[in-house]
Amino acid sequence: MTDDQLLRYSRHIMLDDIGIEGQERILNAHVLVIGAGGLGSPAALFLASAGVGRITLVDDDAVDLTNLQRQIAHTSARVGESKVRSAAQALKALNPEVRIEAVQARADSQWLNERVPQATVVLDCSDNYATRQAVNAACVNHRIPLVIGAAIRFDGQITVVDPRNAQAPCYACIFPPDAAFEETQCSTLGVFAPMVGIMGSMQAAEALKLIVGCGESLAGRLLMLDGRSMEWTALKIPRQEHCSVCRHARP
Ligand SMILES: [Zn+2]
C-alpha cells in the first residue's frame, strides 16, 4: 500500500476486524454490481470510497428525471446519459484509484454466466424478479457470494446467498422461481427516497464483510425493514432440499 492509500483508508485500517490485511483484500477485490439505480448508487459509491479495486456496473437504462429523487450517483446534468456511464463518473470523482467497467447491457443468463465467475462478490441491485432469479442461479452455479437488496414504497429487504456454505439457502429456496408470483413493477410504484439508500448501503456493508472475511454475513437470514415504523424483522431461512436451483450445485 502506498502512503496515500494508508491515509485514505486509515479509518478502515484502524479497525481490528479489517486492518492492513483486510484493506489489501478490499483493494484486490472485484465486485459486480447489477443495476445502477436506487440501490446500485449508494452501494457502488461506498464500494468505491472503501477502495474496492475493480467495480463492474451493468445496467441497460438511461438517467431519467424521475430517477434523481433517489438514485444518488446521477445528476441533473446527466439526464439522458447511460446510467452506467453516469455512475462511473461519480465513482471516479470519489476515488480515481478504482478501476470501473461500465457495461450498458441487460444482465441476462448468458452474460451472467460469463461475468459472475470473475467476481469476488456480486450485488443484485436490479428492480425485477426475473433478473434477481438469473443472478441467483449464476452465483449458485459458480459459487460466488451474492448480496440481494430490494426497496419499494416504505419497505426494504436484504439477504445474502453464500453458495460456499452448504447449509445456507439460495434466493430460490426463499422465493421459488416457478411459484405463481405477481411481478411488482418497481418502475411504476412509489419509493421513499432513503429506503434505497439504507438498503444499498447495507449491501455494500455485507459485500465488504464478505471480502474481508469478518463478522457474520446475512446468509440464511432475510432482514425486512418497515420504514414507517423503522422496525426490522429477521427471518431465519433454511435451505430447501428440493430447491430447483441449488439442489445439484453445492459443495
Ligand atoms: Zn436454493
Residues whose N, C-alpha, C, O or C-beta is under 5 A from the ligand:
A	BS01	ZN	P169 C170 A172 C173 C243 V245 C246
